Amino acid sequence: MKKLHFFTLLFLLFCPAITKGFSVFPQSGNAAIEGVVRDAAGEPLPGVHIFISEAGRGAVTGREGTFRIADLPASNYRIRISMVGFETLHQEISLQEGETKRVGFTLSPITLQSGELVVTASRRSQLIGKVSVSMSTVTPEEIRSRNAVSLNQALEHVPGVQILGNSVNIRGSSGFTYGVGSRVLLLVDGVPLMGPDQGGMDFDGLPLTQTRQIEVLKSPGSALYGGGALGGVVNLITNDYAEIPETTLRLIGGLYQPVRFGEWKQNWDGASDYRPFSGLLFGRSQKVTQRFGYWFSGRLQHNEGYLQDNRTRGAEFYSKFGWEFSNSSEFSLYSSVRRNRNQQFLYWNGLADVLRPGQIQTGGNESASGSNEGLSDRITLLPVYTHQINDAIRLTARGRLFGVAFRPIDSEGNVRPSDKHNVGVRYGGELQADIYATEQLFVTAGATFDENYIRADVYIGTDSLTVRNQPEGSLFLQAEMEWTRRLTTTGGIRYDAYQVHTLSTASQISPKFSSSLLLTEQLIARASFGKGFRVPSVAERFFSNSDFFPLESNLGLKPETSTGYEAGLTWLYLLANRFSLKAEITGFWNEYKNLVEPTFFQESGSFRFINLTSARIRGAEMALSLSSVDQRHHLNGAYTHLDAFDKMLNRPLAYRSSHLVQLSGRTGVTPKLELGADFRWSSAPEQVDTDFSLFVPDAELFPAIYVTDLRVRYQITSGNNAVNLNASLLIRNLFDYYYVERPAIFAPPRNAQIVFEARF
Amino acid sequence: MKKFRYFFLFLATVALLPAWGCESGLEPPPPEPEPVGAIQGTVTYSGNWPPGSQLRQLFFVPLDFKPSTLLEILTEFNQGNLKASEPLSLNVDSDTFFVGDLDNGTYVYNIIANQFGPNLFTDWRPVGVYEENGGIIEILGDTVQISIHVDFSNFPPFPPE
């Protein structure tokens, strides 16, 4: 009955949106006013309210900050331009009969940091101060100054986020998952980009040099994004096209320092060498005409690896172009191709021999190897078409195609026979309507469809099929109501249906509700509730192989679900007119059911993914950031406390650290010289998976992590020079602290790199 | 804004201080100790050496228990659980000794044993006891150096206190 009430409420909210959306504004004249609204930095501002009280007419700026109010009678008007977080502007305008007046407005932020825009919380641009769920962002400057070339490097300093091998762990949502399944959803420009087979994130295949922002949503996001957003969402927003053509070249060269213990070096000659890595990044962005723009970027990389059998080589290329057919419709296409030849280190040979892969007995005379090598090819296509039907309604159609082919390589360096190759394709699309139903009510609605196709000999379950499909479809609806300038509430619901296996279909309903309240101009309160779910990946269901580890399939796996509650306060303050201060405190409580965990079965002598347990993860997070108004000095600090408890086994949940601390600072010592440092600490997990150590010696070791990175950047040429050239020295793991980020894999020792970057 | 750069540098330095104080992280496991070790030592003598009738043999003997009777020592000896040095030189100021192939463990009663009569099974007494480190010798696959003093005018009590 409660669900019915919820639907009714949403329907009632949706009705005016439909009627208003398709209505035509009063026809009382033929003059018009149009223009663009920007922030103090010149960036277009979407979501700004333009209101002419004399005519009772208004508009809201679109993604490019543009607006148009037509059919106005000739008169003198006083226009109000307003947006939360910015100072309201009033402007007198005089319109003649038949005149179309072009104007430009600039809004000044009330405090510097409240002007930050995000899109992930509601599938549309919003000021981060107005978002009613926990979010953090990573800026291009942070990515560039840390020379982050993979997603894990870009995210490891986000408050509450911990990288565990190839899993992103937001506030304890994910433990170590053996590389399959992810409880955090990865999006590129709002489009899911998870592996078709393993359902994991690909940290390397992303255009970080053409990234405008990475947004991290830290609570269940299934009400908008469906399966996978159990613990949160990471959304990589790609760049717009540069008004002034810009070419970027970045050359990277670095070395891993040999470990200091002779015991670890004695079994592998390469361990005594400084192991090199290098890369070349390039890119260009240009808005060719007012209606057409493009960017492309690429990376060539070679990494000898600091572990034996861990060399990686690869080339990747990304591009995006956008074409505005008319004032109301545009098309963009993001694409990427990538080829890698990687050796993958799976587990060590014990604490006495951490740099070499191990060998484990899987029964009888058979053994599995702790490393493998393969050739992987990936292709991604993300077309987006947007059509602005009128001032109030915008339709967006998004498509996606993500293909992966993996060809294993044998010990002689030859590609293994084709029956050992894996092919996976995920494709789908979605249709989304954004409706400004009234000046106060914004509605988002849509439908999605996704299908994946996987052919691999390792996914032969008990039904003996070699081809796997997992189609899914959904409907979603969200309404955001700005009751007053201070109070905004959001309600949403999503219905997902998916095929469990060839014979049965299951469904999930994921509601959300959130609210934000501007207590004062500096203090914002927020609270939210949301549900999330994750359909087990094909790998978790069907993987059956002992080449690297004894694993067997489980066709009966059920989806994991989560229910999350959080409440928080954000305080923005301009300190002595010189520093922008942002302080946040958040409490959260998440309940998880049917969590999928790998478990060892004695009778079969192998691991199997099963719905093992229910868990409760609660905690608090505090984050503080201080920036000088000239943006030359930055200090950030965050502390997250987690109480992650396995309710079935009555013990702490495995691989969750109770304490996370992240500190970072960046300062311009002189106009040409910048220093930066990062420190992260996570306490040793109270519980680890001891089953893994039945096979791999010392796999239960998981000490606390203390890692400090240092960087120096010198601007060689800048300003009026044709080429903006800078050089950086980065030292990662400055104190050469030895730790693991996933069981039985030694994390990188101290390494240094020099980066030359040219922009012209 | 210039003056603030030092403030930020100071804050950043303070913020990074925990990194210096942290634990050392992973390190290779300590090597497995050899199952046996040895004791190598020096014995010095003072006082008047006893007459030859009471000075038949001298040995260094490590024991991993404190005996309450001589019989306990002889029982261990008969069962092959007791190791002793080669016979020590007589009528000298000092001598060295070595006991090898000792099982790892804690040796709590380490003596210079003197056969003072003709009966090989009953005529034994301690004439010197190792007293440094509380009289305890820890063997962990290594060779431990010790020194013992024998004062012929003041024999240690037996059984030990």
Interface residues (C-beta under 8 A of the other chain):
Chain A: F261 E263 W264 L351 A352 V354 R578 S628 D630 R632 H633 L635 G637 V661 L663 G665 T667 G668 V669 L675 A677 F679 W681 D698 L701 P703 A704 Y706 T708 L734 F735 Y737 Y738 Y739 V740 F746
Chain B: M1 F4 R5 F8 L9 L11 A12 A15 L16 P18 A19 W20 C22 E23 S24 G25 L26 E27 P28 P29
